Amino acid sequence: MVKISVKKLSELSHIDLTEDQENQLQAQLESILNFVDEIQKLDLTSGSELTDPYNVLRDDEVHEFEDVASLKSQFPEKDGDFMKITRVIKGS
């Protein structure tokens, strides 16, 4: 069933696959589906893993940057306290 799906997916996406590539992709898909089956077997009825607040990130710490003048001097264009950079987003 998965092999037929791989062949159909390759046709629908207009991707030419060799027989070896189809076999490799079939094995990968079967592995993914087996993993999904394992996840579906998990008992998540308590839900505490999803609802208990727990911050796994570290606390924020403020550090002063001491050489601001040196940093500002590296920008070729300035507008007051603002540094001008080359446009990185296309548009008007």
N, C-alpha and C positions, 0 to 999 in steps of 0.2 A: 504494500500500500504506500509506504513512504517513497519507494523508488518511482512509482507512477507519479506521485506528487512532485518529486524532484524533476522529472522529465517534463511534466506539465508546467511547472514554475519556470523552467529554463525556456520553454517555448513562449510562454506568456511575456516573459521579460526580454525576449529576443537575445538570449545569451546562449552561445554555442558552448556546450560542455562535452568533453570527451567522456568515454565510458569510465575511465579512471576517476575523473572529476565527479561524475555522477555518483560513483561508489563512495568516494570520500565524503561528499556532501550528504549522502544517505546515512553514513555512519555518524556524522556529526549531528544530523537531525535526530536520529534515534537516541543518541546520547542526551541531547537536550530534552527530548520527550520523556526519557527515563528519569531525568532530574526533576522535571515537572511532576511526574508521578510520585516521586519521593516527597516533594514539597506538599503535595495534596494529602499525603498520609499523616502529616504533622497534626497534632492536637492543639488547636489554637482557641479552644473554648474559653479558657480563662481570660485571654486577651490582655493580661497584665503586661506582657512584653511590649504591647503596642500603646498602652495608655499610661503606664507609670512614667512620670516626668523624671528624666535622668539626662543630665547634660554631660556628654562625653568629651566636650571641648574644654580646653583650658580657660582659666579666667583671663580677661583682658588686662594687659599691663601697659601703662602709658610710659613711653620713652621719649624724651626730648631729643630732637635732632639738632646737634650743636653747630654744624657747619652750613647753615642756610645760605650764607653769602656765597660760598663756593658753589653750591648747587645752583643758585640763581644765575651765577656768572656763566654757566654752561649753556644757557638758552640764548640763541641768537636774537630773538625778538621778545620784548617785554611790553606790557601795557600796565603801568603802575605796579601793583603787587602780583599781577597775573603773568604767567609765562605763555607765550604763543608757540604752538607746535604746528607741524604740517597736518593738513586735513587728512584724516584716516577713514572718514565715511564719505562715500560718494553721494552727491546730491547737490541741490542748490544752496 
